[in-house]
């Protein structure tokens, strides 16, 4: 249903000259904005600070579940293809979410980037981890936290390896931001060293551990909750305790719309 709506808006040229995020955020600036912000707070996302990461954080549950993974990947791919954002960095959240799952991410990046790259995986990571896509430490921490969340919750060696190679590039690009995910990936890295037989996984893990030692990095408490983005690490499972709270917030929002 979401994909149909996005494609319909795209075919109606809603995003031309302004991009999906600007178009949709403009419609939040009305009497319903307070109700929507309540829903955002419950979900742990912030559409105002980074729209694409807010969307991709809400789709994390879909990427985790085998029943909805393919649909979620298709929606994220559609968002990259049709959003027509004015700068590539505004689509970064979608690209990071697709990183372990899309067969040809370089093609997607080329479709929105001013630079053209080949299909080599390392070049893909290098194109993402640069100033054109990552403007500051906050965005770098969003990127690394999202990748770390997928990495620590995946049982697939292919997904783990993709995440590890991206984290290798990430620690080289922004060692300080990497400190905020050290605590969350430490146990997973230990598991790979102690139990894994995949040589590529072990090699990539060793590169990261060497970088941690070389840069003398230590774990820091992740600050994403301060910018209302705690949902990246918490949206992998449906929280039954929030069911009534979410239902009430949705009903309040619908009531607000009906009274406009």
Secondary structure, DSSP 8 states (H G I E B T S, - for coil): -HHHHHHHHHHTTSSTTT-HHHHHHHTTSSTTHHHHHHHHHHHT--TTT-HHHHHHHHTHHHHHSTTTHHHHHHHHHHHHHH---SSGGGGHHHHHHHTTT-TTHHHHHHHH-SS---S-HHHHHHHHSSTTT--SHHHHHHHHHHHHHHHHH---HHHHHHHHHHHHHHHHH-HHHHTTTHHHHHHHHHHHHHH---HHHHHHHHHHHHHHHHTT-------GGGGT-THHHHTTS--GGGHHHHHHHHHHHHHHHHT-
